[in-house]
Amino acid sequence: MNIYIELEVYNREIESKILLAINSLKKGLKVFIGQRSVIHEMALAGNLVPGIIHMKDVYGGFDVYTKNRREIINIIKNLKKKNFFFTAQDEELGIMSENFREFSKLRFNNLSVFKNLIYYFCVGSRDFKYLNSKCKGNTLVKSGTPRFDILRLKSKNNYKKKSQIAIICNFNIFGQNNLSDRIFDSLNHKESNFLKEKTIYQKEKMQIEKVYEFIQLARFLAISFPKKKILVRPHPKDNFENWKKILGRKNKNLLLDFKTSLSETILDSEYIIQNGCTSSIESFFLNSKCISYHPNKWPDIRGDIHGKFANKLCINANTKKDVKEIIKKRLNTKKKNLLNHLEKRIYLNNKNAYEIIINSWNKIFDNNEILLNKENNVNKILLFNNIKSLIKKILLIKETHKDNTFPKFEKKHLYQIISKIKNDLNLKDEIRIKKLNNKLIYLEIVK
């Protein structure tokens, strides 16, 4: 009973995916975690036996990482013919968007993908209600998300704060796509939508202004608190070298944070400073102090739809001096009624999302005997990929597409995550990782 879990943004999702994987292993499932294109190509080639592919979203367009940029909807249809089954949950969540309909137009560009899913797992009542009006049937499950399961698990532990402040710059200005690509993609590759085009340019303008203000804030805090580390954490898709250039090297306590998970950064920091970022929600779950920085001069344009919800969960600051005073006085968020605020968009239940998802997977296996007793020859896959990698080295073939969001799997870091989750769950089982290639791993319980 094989589960293939797609991973999109490593630092954002790896902990929750491993939490989902560990609990799947406990239920006797065979678990793989990897990049979508790798899973798809190996499954199409017959190098993976049939199972459930748990998708990172329901995007049906072209995948830039697959050979010949094939349409995902067609890949799904072909894999269904090979007896693969599909479930999904969108990792972007849509929680911060004030208008979920507009968010869904960008994320769910092809609703016919839903027809090919056995289950789609909703984050809360809002996305469930909207999608149910568009995709009637039994495919929708109100589950919540393992990304919040991992936060609730971590919140039970006592973490000692370091002398540091983290500034979350989730603006994706220096990412893999340049400005023209971002605008064209946002227009869904259509040139005639002039009203939407204007809004997109306005949004890009605001994002650039946010980068400027957050850089100025970071330098100001580095000078104001010379004995504290001031961490700047860019968007996962942003380019590390570009951020080093614009931050400068004048302040030795001003540092970039690219490697750790966001939740670890939050737990380690005295304050998180953000604007329109899910770090506000994560800070709430982790009982950490969060500031929403929103200078008065920023215009309230339609393109900036993410800030309102986040700001309600944080202490609001309109100037650099406001931020400084909040930190000096150690002010905290008033958490009264915030849970009710969150429950409007997030499914919060005593039952973990990973339990609901795994139970749903088991229903698929119970109803489809064709998936039973199918087992991958993991050692054969490993040998094949090692030979393939060796040939590439001999022929001096390099990776053509560097993906900042998904670095190569490193066993050391993965085992560190597994160890922490096992301690939190009080598990004694030994879990082994087999790295099948740079973008695909297999996990198993050692018996």
C-alpha positions as CSV (number, residue, x, y, z in Angstrom):
1,M,0.0,0.0,0.0
2,N,2.1,2.8,-1.4
3,I,1.7,6.6,-0.7
4,Y,3.6,9.1,-2.8
5,I,3.6,12.5,-1.1
6,E,4.4,15.5,-3.2
7,L,6.6,18.2,-1.7
8,E,6.7,21.8,-3.0
9,V,8.5,24.2,-0.7
10,Y,11.0,22.3,1.4
11,N,11.5,24.6,4.4
12,R,7.7,25.3,4.6
13,E,6.5,21.7,4.4
14,I,9.1,19.1,5.2
15,E,8.2,18.8,8.9
16,S,4.5,18.4,8.2
17,K,5.1,15.9,5.4
18,I,7.4,13.8,7.7
19,L,4.8,14.0,10.5
20,L,2.2,12.7,7.9
21,A,4.7,10.0,6.7
22,I,5.6,8.7,10.2
23,N,2.0,8.3,11.2
24,S,1.3,6.6,7.8
25,L,4.2,4.1,8.5
26,K,2.5,3.3,11.8
27,K,-0.6,2.2,9.9
28,G,1.5,-0.1,7.7
29,L,1.7,2.2,4.6
30,K,4.8,2.4,2.3
31,V,5.7,6.1,2.1
32,F,7.7,8.1,-0.5
33,I,8.2,11.9,-0.4
34,G,9.4,13.8,-3.4
35,Q,9.1,16.4,-6.1
36,R,6.0,16.1,-8.3
37,S,7.8,15.8,-11.6
38,V,10.1,13.0,-10.2
39,I,7.1,11.0,-8.9
40,H,5.1,11.5,-12.2
41,E,8.0,10.6,-14.5
42,M,9.0,7.5,-12.6
43,A,5.3,6.4,-12.4
44,L,4.8,7.0,-16.1
45,A,7.9,5.0,-16.9
46,G,6.7,2.1,-14.8
47,N,9.5,2.5,-12.2
48,L,6.9,3.0,-9.4
49,V,4.1,0.6,-8.7
50,P,0.5,1.8,-8.4
51,G,-0.5,3.6,-5.2
52,I,-2.0,6.9,-4.0
53,I,-0.3,10.1,-5.2
54,H,-1.0,12.9,-2.7
55,M,-0.8,16.1,-4.7
56,K,0.5,19.5,-3.4
57,D,-2.2,21.3,-5.2
58,V,-4.8,20.8,-8.0
59,Y,-3.1,22.9,-10.6
60,G,-3.8,21.3,-14.0
61,G,-1.5,23.4,-16.3
62,F,2.1,22.9,-17.4
63,D,4.8,21.6,-15.1
64,V,8.0,23.4,-15.8
65,Y,10.0,20.6,-14.3
66,T,8.7,17.7,-16.4
67,K,10.1,16.8,-19.8
68,N,8.5,18.8,-22.6
69,R,6.4,20.8,-20.1
70,R,3.5,18.4,-20.1
71,E,0.1,19.4,-18.8
72,I,-0.5,17.9,-15.3
73,I,-4.1,17.1,-16.0
74,N,-3.1,14.8,-18.9
75,I,-0.4,13.2,-16.7
76,I,-3.0,12.5,-14.1
77,K,-5.3,10.9,-16.6
78,N,-2.5,8.7,-18.0
79,L,-1.5,7.6,-14.5
80,K,-5.1,6.7,-13.6
81,K,-5.0,4.3,-16.5
82,K,-2.0,2.7,-14.8
83,N,-4.1,2.3,-11.6
84,F,-2.8,5.2,-9.6
85,F,-5.2,7.1,-7.4
86,F,-5.1,10.8,-6.5
87,T,-5.8,12.9,-3.4
88,A,-4.7,16.5,-2.8
89,Q,-4.4,19.5,-0.5
90,D,-3.3,22.9,-1.7
91,E,-0.2,24.0,0.2
92,E,-0.9,27.7,-0.4
93,L,-4.0,27.3,1.8
94,G,-5.6,30.6,0.9
95,I,-6.1,31.5,4.5
96,M,-4.7,35.0,4.2
97,S,-6.8,36.0,1.1
98,E,-9.8,38.1,1.9
99,N,-11.5,37.0,-1.2
100,F,-11.3,33.2,-1.5
101,R,-13.0,33.2,-4.9
102,E,-10.2,35.3,-6.4
103,F,-7.6,33.1,-4.7
104,S,-9.2,30.0,-6.2
105,K,-9.2,31.5,-9.7
106,L,-5.4,31.7,-9.4
107,R,-4.8,28.3,-7.7
108,F,-7.5,26.2,-9.2
109,N,-7.2,27.1,-12.8
110,N,-8.7,23.8,-14.0
111,L,-11.6,22.5,-11.9
112,S,-11.7,19.4,-14.0
113,V,-8.8,18.2,-11.9
114,F,-11.2,17.6,-9.0
115,K,-13.0,15.0,-11.1
116,N,-9.9,12.9,-11.1
117,L,-9.4,13.0,-7.3
118,I,-10.8,10.6,-4.8
119,Y,-10.4,13.1,-2.0
120,Y,-9.5,16.8,-1.7
121,F,-8.7,17.9,1.9
122,C,-10.0,21.3,2.9
123,V,-8.3,23.5,5.4
124,G,-11.5,24.9,6.9
125,S,-15.2,25.8,6.4
126,R,-14.5,28.6,4.0
127,D,-12.7,26.6,1.3
128,F,-15.0,23.7,1.9
129,K,-18.1,25.8,1.3
130,Y,-16.8,27.5,-1.8
131,L,-15.4,24.3,-3.5
132,N,-18.5,22.4,-2.6
133,S,-20.5,24.9,-4.7
134,K,-18.2,24.4,-7.6
135,C,-17.4,20.6,-7.3
136,K,-20.4,18.8,-6.0
137,G,-19.8,15.3,-4.9
138,N,-18.1,13.2,-2.2
139,T,-14.5,14.3,-3.0
140,L,-14.2,17.1,-0.4
141,V,-13.1,16.4,3.2
142,K,-12.9,19.0,5.9
143,S,-9.6,17.9,7.5
144,G,-7.4,20.9,8.5
145,T,-3.8,20.7,7.5
146,P,-0.7,18.8,8.9
147,R,1.1,22.1,8.8
148,F,-0.9,23.2,11.8
149,D,-0.7,19.7,13.4
150,I,3.1,20.1,13.7
151,L,2.6,23.5,15.3
152,R,0.2,22.2,17.9
153,L,2.7,19.4,18.6
154,K,5.6,21.8,19.1
155,S,3.5,24.2,21.2
156,K,3.4,21.6,24.0
157,N,7.2,21.9,24.6
158,N,9.0,24.7,26.4
159,Y,11.5,26.4,24.1
160,K,14.1,28.9,25.4
161,K,14.1,32.0,23.3
162,K,17.4,33.3,21.8
163,S,18.4,36.9,21.8
164,Q,17.1,37.5,18.3
165,I,14.3,39.1,16.3
166,A,13.1,37.6,13.0
167,I,11.8,39.7,10.1
168,I,9.8,37.7,7.6
169,C,10.1,39.1,4.1
170,N,7.6,37.0,2.2
171,F,7.5,39.2,-0.9
172,N,9.1,37.0,-3.6
173,I,10.7,39.9,-5.5
174,F,14.0,38.2,-6.4
175,G,12.6,34.7,-7.2
176,Q,13.1,32.3,-10.0
177,N,10.5,34.1,-12.2
178,N,11.3,37.6,-13.4
179,L,8.8,40.5,-13.4
180,S,7.5,39.8,-16.9
181,D,6.9,36.1,-16.2
182,R,5.1,36.8,-12.9
183,I,2.7,39.3,-14.6
184,F,2.1,37.0,-17.6
185,D,1.4,34.0,-15.4
186,S,-0.9,36.0,-13.2
187,L,-2.9,36.9,-16.3
188,N,-3.2,33.2,-17.1
189,H,-1.2,33.8,-20.3
190,K,-3.8,36.2,-21.7
191,E,-2.9,39.7,-22.9
192,S,-6.4,41.2,-23.1
193,N,-7.3,41.6,-19.4
194,F,-6.3,45.2,-19.0
195,L,-8.1,45.8,-15.7
196,K,-6.5,42.8,-14.0
197,E,-3.1,43.8,-15.5
198,K,-3.2,47.2,-13.8
199,T,-4.0,45.5,-10.5
200,I,-1.1,43.1,-10.9
201,Y,1.3,46.0,-11.6
202,Q,0.0,47.8,-8.5
203,K,0.6,44.7,-6.4
204,E,4.2,44.4,-7.8
205,K,4.8,48.1,-6.9
206,M,3.6,47.5,-3.3
207,Q,5.8,44.4,-3.0
208,I,8.8,46.4,-4.0
209,E,7.9,49.1,-1.5
210,K,7.5,46.5,1.2
211,V,11.0,45.2,0.5
212,Y,12.4,48.7,0.9
213,E,10.6,49.4,4.2
214,F,11.5,46.0,5.6
215,I,15.2,46.4,4.7
216,Q,15.2,49.9,6.4
217,L,13.5,48.3,9.4
218,A,16.1,45.5,9.6
219,R,19.0,48.0,9.5
220,F,17.3,50.2,12.1
221,L,16.8,47.3,14.5
222,A,20.3,46.1,14.0
223,I,21.6,49.5,15.2
224,S,18.9,49.9,18.0
225,F,19.6,46.4,19.4
226,P,23.4,45.7,18.8
227,K,23.4,42.8,21.2
228,K,20.6,41.0,19.4
229,K,20.7,39.0,16.2
230,I,18.3,40.5,13.6
231,L,17.4,37.7,11.2
232,V,15.9,38.5,7.8
233,R,14.0,35.6,6.3
234,P,13.2,36.0,2.6
235,H,10.5,34.1,0.7
236,P,11.6,30.5,-0.1
237,K,11.6,31.3,-3.8
238,D,13.9,34.3,-3.4
239,N,17.5,34.4,-4.4
240,F,19.9,34.3,-1.4
241,E,22.7,36.2,-3.2
242,N,20.4,39.1,-4.2
243,W,19.3,39.5,-0.6
244,K,22.9,39.6,0.6
245,K,23.6,42.4,-1.9
246,I,20.7,44.6,-0.9
247,L,21.0,44.1,2.9
248,G,24.7,45.0,2.9
249,R,27.4,44.0,5.4
250,K,27.7,47.0,7.5
251,N,25.8,45.5,10.5
252,K,27.4,42.3,11.8
253,N,24.3,41.4,13.8
254,L,22.1,41.6,10.6
255,L,21.9,38.0,9.2
256,L,19.9,36.1,6.6
257,D,17.9,33.1,7.6
258,F,17.3,30.6,4.7
259,K,18.0,27.2,6.2
260,T,15.8,26.5,9.2
261,S,12.0,25.8,9.1
262,L,9.8,28.9,9.8
263,S,8.4,27.3,13.0
264,E,12.0,26.8,14.4
265,T,12.8,30.4,13.6
266,I,9.6,31.5,15.4
267,L,10.3,29.4,18.5
268,D,13.8,30.7,18.7
269,S,12.9,34.4,18.3
270,E,11.7,36.9,20.9
271,Y,9.6,38.6,18.2
272,I,8.5,37.8,14.7
273,I,7.9,40.8,12.4
274,Q,5.8,40.3,9.3
275,N,3.1,41.7,7.0
276,G,0.5,39.5,5.4
277,C,2.3,36.2,6.1
278,T,1.2,32.8,7.6
279,S,4.0,33.4,10.2
280,S,1.3,35.4,12.1
281,I,-0.8,32.2,12.4
282,E,2.2,30.0,13.2
283,S,3.2,32.5,15.9
284,F,-0.3,32.3,17.4
285,F,-0.2,28.5,17.6
286,L,3.4,28.6,19.0
287,N,2.5,31.2,21.7
288,S,5.1,33.5,20.3
289,K,5.0,37.3,20.0
290,C,4.3,38.7,16.6
291,I,4.3,42.3,15.2
292,S,2.6,43.3,12.0
293,Y,4.6,46.2,10.4
294,H,2.4,48.4,8.2
295,P,3.8,51.9,7.6
296,N,1.1,54.6,7.4
297,K,2.2,55.7,4.0
298,W,1.4,52.4,2.3
299,P,-1.6,52.7,0.1
300,D,-4.6,50.4,0.6
301,I,-4.8,49.0,-2.9
302,R,-6.9,46.1,-4.1
303,G,-3.8,44.0,-5.0
304,D,-2.7,43.8,-1.4
305,I,-5.2,41.3,-0.1
306,H,-3.2,39.4,2.5
307,G,-2.5,41.8,5.3
308,K,-5.9,42.3,7.0
309,F,-6.4,38.8,8.4
310,A,-2.8,38.6,9.6
311,N,-2.8,42.0,11.3
312,K,-5.7,40.9,13.6
313,L,-3.4,38.2,15.1
314,C,-0.5,40.6,15.9
315,I,0.6,43.8,17.6
316,N,0.3,46.4,15.0
317,A,3.2,48.9,14.3
318,N,3.1,51.8,11.9
319,T,6.6,53.2,12.3
320,K,10.1,51.9,13.0
321,K,10.0,53.6,16.4
322,D,6.7,51.8,17.2
323,V,8.5,48.4,16.6
324,K,11.4,49.5,18.8
325,E,9.1,50.4,21.7
326,I,7.1,47.2,21.4
327,I,10.4,45.2,21.7
328,K,11.8,47.3,24.5
329,K,8.6,47.1,26.6
330,R,8.1,43.4,25.7
331,L,4.5,43.9,24.7
332,N,2.5,40.9,23.7
333,T,-0.6,40.1,21.5
334,K,-4.0,40.2,23.2
335,K,-5.3,36.7,22.4
336,K,-8.9,37.3,23.4
337,N,-11.3,36.1,20.6
338,L,-8.4,35.3,18.3
339,L,-9.3,31.6,18.3
340,N,-12.8,32.4,17.0
341,H,-11.1,34.6,14.3
342,L,-9.0,31.6,13.2
343,E,-11.9,29.1,13.2
344,K,-13.6,31.1,10.5
345,R,-10.9,29.9,8.1
346,I,-9.1,26.9,9.7
347,Y,-10.6,23.6,10.8
348,L,-9.6,23.2,14.4
349,N,-10.6,19.9,16.0
350,N,-9.3,17.6,18.7
351,K,-8.6,15.1,15.8
352,N,-5.4,15.8,13.9
353,A,-5.5,16.5,10.2
354,Y,-3.0,13.7,9.5
355,E,-5.4,11.2,11.2
356,I,-8.3,12.3,8.9
357,I,-6.1,12.1,5.8
358,I,-4.6,8.7,6.6
359,N,-8.0,7.3,7.5
360,S,-9.3,8.5,4.1
361,W,-6.3,6.8,2.3
362,N,-7.1,3.6,4.1
363,K,-10.6,3.7,2.7
364,I,-9.2,3.9,-0.8
365,F,-7.0,0.9,-0.2
366,D,-10.0,-1.0,1.4
367,N,-12.2,-0.3,-1.6
368,N,-9.5,-1.1,-4.3
369,E,-7.9,-4.5,-4.1
370,I,-5.8,-3.7,-7.1
371,L,-3.6,-1.5,-4.8
372,L,-3.0,-4.2,-2.3
373,N,0.2,-6.4,-2.3
374,K,1.9,-4.0,-4.7
375,E,5.5,-3.4,-3.5
376,N,8.3,-1.3,-5.0
377,N,11.8,-2.8,-5.3
378,V,13.4,0.1,-3.5
379,N,16.9,-1.3,-3.8
380,K,16.5,-1.7,-7.6
381,I,15.2,1.9,-7.9
382,L,18.2,3.1,-5.8
383,L,20.7,1.2,-7.9
384,F,19.2,2.5,-11.2
385,N,19.2,6.1,-10.0
386,N,22.8,5.8,-8.7
387,I,23.9,4.5,-12.1
388,K,22.0,7.3,-13.8
389,S,23.7,9.9,-11.6
390,L,27.1,8.4,-12.2
391,I,26.6,8.5,-16.0
392,K,25.6,12.2,-15.7
393,K,28.8,12.9,-13.7
394,I,31.0,11.2,-16.3
395,L,29.3,13.1,-19.1
396,L,29.5,16.3,-17.1
397,I,25.8,16.9,-17.3
398,K,24.7,19.5,-14.8
399,E,21.2,20.3,-13.4
400,T,19.6,22.7,-15.9
401,H,17.1,24.2,-13.4
402,K,18.1,25.2,-9.9
403,D,15.1,25.2,-7.6
404,N,15.6,27.4,-4.5
405,T,12.4,26.1,-3.0
406,F,13.4,22.4,-3.1
407,P,17.1,21.8,-2.4
408,K,18.6,18.3,-2.6
409,F,17.5,16.0,0.2
410,E,20.1,15.8,3.0
411,K,19.8,12.8,5.2
412,K,21.4,14.5,8.2
413,H,18.7,17.2,8.3
414,L,15.9,14.7,7.7
415,Y,17.0,12.5,10.6
416,Q,17.1,15.6,12.8
417,I,13.5,16.4,12.0
418,I,12.4,12.7,12.5
419,S,14.2,12.6,15.9
420,K,12.3,15.7,17.1
421,I,8.9,14.5,15.9
422,K,9.5,11.0,17.4
423,N,10.3,12.7,20.8
424,D,7.1,14.8,20.5
425,L,5.0,11.7,19.7
426,N,6.9,9.6,22.2
427,L,7.7,7.0,19.5
428,K,10.4,4.4,20.0
429,D,10.4,2.9,16.4
430,E,13.6,3.3,14.4
431,I,12.8,5.0,11.1
432,R,15.2,4.7,8.2
433,I,15.5,6.9,5.1
434,K,16.6,5.7,1.7
435,K,17.5,8.6,-0.6
436,L,16.5,7.3,-4.0
437,N,17.7,10.5,-5.8
438,N,18.1,14.2,-4.9
439,K,14.3,14.8,-5.0
440,L,12.8,11.5,-3.8
441,I,13.1,9.6,-0.5
442,Y,11.6,6.4,0.9
443,L,10.9,6.0,4.6
444,E,10.4,2.8,6.5
445,I,10.2,1.5,10.0
446,V,13.2,-0.8,10.9
447,K,11.9,-4.1,12.2
